[in-house]
Structure formats: C-alpha cells, structure tokens
Amino acid sequence: MESIYRALIESIVYIATREVPDDIADDDVRALEAINAELGTVSREELEKLIALAQTMKDSASDPVRKQGLGELIENLTAWN
C-alpha cells in the first residue's frame, strides 16, 4: 500500500507545484479537488499513514519547491485528521 500512497503523493505534489497556463491550471484545480474529495473518505488510520509518508518524503527532499509542496500537502491532510 505504501507504493500507492507514494504515487498519490507524487501526483498531488507534481500537479500542485508545476507552472502551467491558466486554462491548464483550471483543469489541475479540478483534478486536485477530485483527489481531495476521495481523500476525505479514507479512514483516520490511512490518513495518518499518508501524512507520515509525506513527512518522510519532505524530510528527504532537497528541491525547495518540492519540499514546499509536500509541506502544504501535509498541512492540508493534517487539517482533516
């Protein structure tokens, strides 16, 4: 299951941190909203595992943009927990 969590985290951070034209950014927002809606249905235990993995990934990240994206994801997930 960790590999699924890792793939999900990578996808969210990629979408959230990339620079794109406004029309594509609108699609990105819709995709992130759909992901967030699904994440809102996961159990507390699953959410805690996702947060822990995101924190591990943030701790090992060297790129500041990636580190920031992971931090924002952690903040959002923690707010639901």
Backbone hydrogen bonds, N-H to C=O, Kabsch-Sander energy under -0.5 kcal/mol:
donor,donor_aa,acceptor,acceptor_aa,energy
5,Y,1,M,-2.3
6,R,2,E,-2.9
7,A,3,S,-2.2
8,L,4,I,-2.4
9,I,5,Y,-2.8
10,E,6,R,-2.7
11,S,7,A,-2.2
12,I,8,L,-2.6
13,V,9,I,-2.7
14,Y,10,E,-2.4
15,I,11,S,-2.6
16,A,12,I,-2.7
17,T,13,V,-1.7
18,R,14,Y,-1.3
20,V,18,R,-0.6
24,I,21,P,-0.5
25,A,21,P,-2.5
26,D,22,D,-2.3
27,D,23,D,-1.1
28,D,24,I,-2.3
29,V,25,A,-2.5
30,R,26,D,-1.9
31,A,27,D,-2.3
32,L,28,D,-2.8
33,E,29,V,-2.5
34,A,30,R,-2.1
35,I,31,A,-2.3
36,N,32,L,-2.8
37,A,33,E,-2.2
38,E,34,A,-1.9
39,L,35,I,-2.6
40,G,36,N,-1.7
41,T,38,E,-1.7
42,V,39,L,-1.3
47,L,43,S,-2.4
48,E,44,R,-2.5
49,K,45,E,-1.9
50,L,46,E,-2.3
51,I,47,L,-2.6
52,A,48,E,-2.4
53,L,49,K,-2.3
54,A,50,L,-2.4
55,Q,51,I,-2.3
56,T,52,A,-2.1
57,M,53,L,-2.6
58,K,54,A,-2.3
59,D,55,Q,-2.6
60,S,56,T,-1.4
61,A,57,M,-0.7
61,A,58,K,-0.9
67,K,63,D,-2.7
68,Q,64,P,-2.3
69,G,65,V,-2.5
70,L,66,R,-2.7
71,G,67,K,-2.2
72,E,68,Q,-2.6
73,L,69,G,-2.1
74,I,70,L,-2.6
75,E,71,G,-2.4
76,N,72,E,-2.4
77,L,73,L,-2.8
78,T,74,I,-2.7
79,A,75,E,-1.8
80,W,76,N,-0.9
80,W,77,L,-0.6
81,N,77,L,-1.1
